[in-house]
Amino acid sequence: MKKLGAEIRQARTARGMKQAEAAATAGLVQSTVSKIESGANASVSALARLVVAVAEDDQAAARMFAGLVKRERRAARLRARSYRINRELYLANPLTPKEADDDGRT
């Protein structure tokens, strides 16, 4: 996320835009732009709007979007892996009905 944030900051400053201007163009608040540029997590929608707002042309936006797509694919793989591991653990150690009542997992 930090790499994409740095790319967004570089594109914004290259165009001579302030964070507030980029935020207004993207329909975001300035603090969201600041958080994105510093590498904090943000929604895909916010990232996409900011990329479009600061990219100098379609090719620059496409390069930044490529990084965003990679990030989302990686996150989806990690979620799927976590689900599989949790499912395997649950199936390997099933709870009895009494344990389920005590544990809250029903």
N, C-alpha and C positions, 0 to 999 in steps of 0.2 A: 504494500500500500504506500510505503514511503516513496518508492520509485515513481509511481503514478502521480503522487502529490507533488514531487519535485518537477516532473514534466509539466504538470498543470501550472505550477508557479512560474517556471521558465517561459512557457508560452504566454502567460498573462503579462509578465514583465516585458517580454519582447514586444508585445503590442502596446506597451505603455499604459496598461490598465491598472487601476487600483483594485484592491479586493472588493471594495464596495461597488465599483462599476461592474466587475465580473459577476458579483452576486445579483445585482439588479438585472443584468442581461439574462442570467440563468434562472431568475425567479427564486433565488435563495436569499438567506440572510448572510451578512458578512462573516459572522462567527462560523457558519458552516464551511465557507470557503477557507477560512483560516485553519479549521480542523482538518479538512481534506488535504490542504497543502502541507500540513505538519505530519501527515501519515495516519491520522485517525480513521477508523472505519466509518463508512458512510453508505447510504443506500445506493444501489445501482442507478436509480433514477436521478439522484442528486449528482452523482459522478458524471453521468451521461450529459445532463444539462450543462454542467460546468465545462466539460470537454468541448461541447459545441460552442459555448460562449467564448472560450479563450483561444480555440484553434485558429491558426492563421488561414488555413484552407482545408479542403476536404481530405487531402492526403495526411496532413498533420493530425486531424481528428481520427482518421482511420488507424494511424500508428498508436495513438493513445487508447483507442477502443480495443485494439488487439491486446494490449496489456490488461485491460479490464476484463476481457473475455477469458484470458488465461487465469486470472484471479478467481473468477466465478467457477470455472471448471475445476480448479484445485479445491475450492471450498466444497463443491458438490461431491467430489471424490472423498474428501475427508468425512463429510456427513454420512455418506453411504458406508464407509469403512467403520465408522463409529456405531452405526446401526447394526451392522453385521456382528461386530464384536459383542455388543450388548445383548443381541439376540442369542448368540452362541452361549454366552455366560448364563443367561436366563434359562435356556434349554438344558444346560449341563447341571444346573442347580435349581430345579423347580421347587417351588414352595408348597408345603402342605396347606390345606385350607385354613388350619389354625394359624400357621405362620403368615399366610397372606393377610389374615385379619389383623394380626399384630403389626405387620410391616406396612400395611396400607396399599400394597400392590395387589389389586384384584382385577 
